[in-house]
Amino acid sequence: MTTTQSTSTTLPVISGDVAFVTGAASGFGLFLSQELVSRGASVIMVDINEEGCKKAATDINKDADKIVAIAVKVDTTCFEDQLAAYELGKKAFGRVDYFFANAGIPERFWLPLFDPASASSRPITKPDMTTLDVNLNGQLNTAALAFQVFERQEPNPRSGFRGKLIITSSIIGFWPCKGVPLYSTSKAGVVHFMRSMARYYADKGITVNLSEYFCCDVSS
Ligand SMILES: NC(=O)c1ccc[n+]([C@@H]2O[C@H](COP(=O)([O-])OP(=O)(O)OC[C@H]3O[C@@H](n4cnc5c(N)ncnc54)[C@H](O)[C@@H]3O)[C@@H](O)[C@H]2O)c1
């Protein structure tokens, strides 16, 4: 792969490549979109926050003085939303080299808090699985889209890869935090998903990687 030298790290050349970033309206997804564009890539920015995503893409395009980013409203738990965003992106930029399955939410309590004193006066309730829906199923929807897109497109002539999938996990995917069961489960789930699929696609011109962050005290 051709490389370019930055001040401290050797970074791969991505100029002319195209990325699909979920959760691109804020946080890591926004920073990632800005960084990709600053290095010459174009970005399909998708987020459930339509207004924030559109504003971010507009700002990026203004800075670049050309259309290098498009924003599409997507709920990642809906595969059809992601497919429609990909179709729009393909029309605008031709192909997708990188899918970043990044959109995620913090733990949403799946059960009422433990309180034996009041429990018998409350009905037994269905668990709220939203954290798992977004952080696991939403990311697997992105992965399912990525693999099928990569399978249908020729390898990038410069890099030789059909495409690369990068999934956002967390340090909590390796060391679960007390009291965040669905967040921990979802982040561990994508670790094993990556381990399984990276091997399956290793000889097919497709890479599967994981990024992880650390933000809380996992010793408790
Ligand atoms: N911030 C941290 O310290 C930290 C630590 C470990 C892992 N992470 C992970 O990093 C990723 C990004 O987190 P962040 O800190 O940038 O958070 P953030 O809240 O700033 O950004 C997440 C984005 O995802 C979007 N989103 C949420 N649900 C969505 C859905 N169903 N469909 C489409 N978009 C949706 C939100 O609108 C938001 O713009 C997440 O997967 C998160 O779990 C973050």
The ligand as a Tripos MOL2 file, in Angstrom:
@<TRIPOS>MOLECULE
LIG
   44    48     1     0     0
SMALL
NO_CHARGES

@<TRIPOS>ATOM
      1 N1        -17.3390    8.4610   24.3810 N.am      1 LIG1
      2 C1        -16.7260    7.4440   24.9720 C.2       1 LIG1
      3 O1        -16.0360    7.6070   25.9860 O.2       1 LIG1
      4 C2        -16.8420    6.0430   24.4090 C.ar      1 LIG1
      5 C3        -16.1670    5.0030   25.0560 C.ar      1 LIG1
      6 C4        -16.2320    3.7160   24.5190 C.ar      1 LIG1
      7 C5        -16.9520    3.4890   23.3560 C.ar      1 LIG1
      8 N2        -17.6210    4.5100   22.7620 N.ar      1 LIG1
      9 C6        -18.4000    4.1960   21.5590 C.3       1 LIG1
     10 O2        -18.0610    5.1000   20.5240 O.3       1 LIG1
     11 C7        -19.1760    5.2420   19.6420 C.3       1 LIG1
     12 C8        -19.4350    6.7300   19.4300 C.3       1 LIG1
     13 O3        -19.7190    7.3120   20.6810 O.3       1 LIG1
     14 P1        -19.5640    8.8590   20.9610 P.3       1 LIG1
     15 O4        -18.9020    9.0040   22.2790 O.co2     1 LIG1
     16 O5        -19.0050    9.5530   19.7940 O.co2     1 LIG1
     17 O6        -21.1080    9.2250   21.1950 O.3       1 LIG1
     18 P2        -22.0050   10.4180   20.6450 P.3       1 LIG1
     19 O7        -23.2800   10.3440   21.4170 O.co2     1 LIG1
     20 O8        -21.2660   11.7060   20.6160 O.co2     1 LIG1
     21 O9        -22.2780    9.9870   19.1370 O.3       1 LIG1
     22 C9        -23.0970    8.9030   18.8160 C.3       1 LIG1
     23 C10       -23.9190    9.2770   17.5890 C.3       1 LIG1
     24 O10       -24.7060    8.1270   17.2400 O.3       1 LIG1
     25 C11       -25.9850    8.6040   16.8680 C.3       1 LIG1
     26 N3        -26.9680    7.5240   17.0330 N.ar      1 LIG1
     27 C12       -27.4510    6.9940   18.1850 C.ar      1 LIG1
     28 N4        -28.3490    6.0300   17.9150 N.ar      1 LIG1
     29 C13       -28.4390    5.9510   16.5530 C.ar      1 LIG1
     30 C14       -29.1960    5.1520   15.6670 C.ar      1 LIG1
     31 N5        -30.0600    4.2180   16.1170 N.pl3     1 LIG1
     32 N6        -29.0250    5.3410   14.3410 N.ar      1 LIG1
     33 C15       -28.1650    6.2670   13.8650 C.ar      1 LIG1
     34 N7        -27.4260    7.0590   14.6650 N.ar      1 LIG1
     35 C16       -27.5660    6.9040   15.9830 C.ar      1 LIG1
     36 C17       -26.2670    9.7840   17.7820 C.3       1 LIG1
     37 O11       -27.2750   10.6350   17.2550 O.3       1 LIG1
     38 C18       -24.8930   10.4380   17.8490 C.3       1 LIG1
     39 O12       -24.7310   11.4260   16.8420 O.3       1 LIG1
     40 C19       -20.3370    4.4810   20.2900 C.3       1 LIG1
     41 O13       -20.4630    3.2020   19.6930 O.3       1 LIG1
     42 C20       -19.8990    4.3520   21.7270 C.3       1 LIG1
     43 O14       -20.4760    3.2430   22.3900 O.3       1 LIG1
     44 C21       -17.5750    5.7890   23.2470 C.ar      1 LIG1
@<TRIPOS>BOND
     1     1     2 1
     2     2     3 2
     3     2     4 1
     4     4     5 ar
     5     4    44 ar
     6     5     6 ar
     7     6     7 ar
     8     7     8 ar
     9     8     9 1
    10     8    44 ar
    11     9    10 1
    12     9    42 1
    13    10    11 1
    14    11    12 1
    15    11    40 1
    16    12    13 1
    17    13    14 1
    18    14    15 2
    19    14    16 1
    20    14    17 1
    21    17    18 1
    22    18    19 2
    23    18    20 1
    24    18    21 1
    25    21    22 1
    26    22    23 1
    27    23    24 1
    28    23    38 1
    29    24    25 1
    30    25    26 1
    31    25    36 1
    32    26    27 ar
    33    26    35 ar
    34    27    28 ar
    35    28    29 ar
    36    29    30 ar
    37    29    35 ar
    38    30    31 1
    39    30    32 ar
    40    32    33 ar
    41    33    34 ar
    42    34    35 ar
    43    36    37 1
    44    36    38 1
    45    38    39 1
    46    40    41 1
    47    40    42 1
    48    42    43 1
@<TRIPOS>SUBSTRUCTURE
     1 LIG1         1 GROUP 0 **** ****
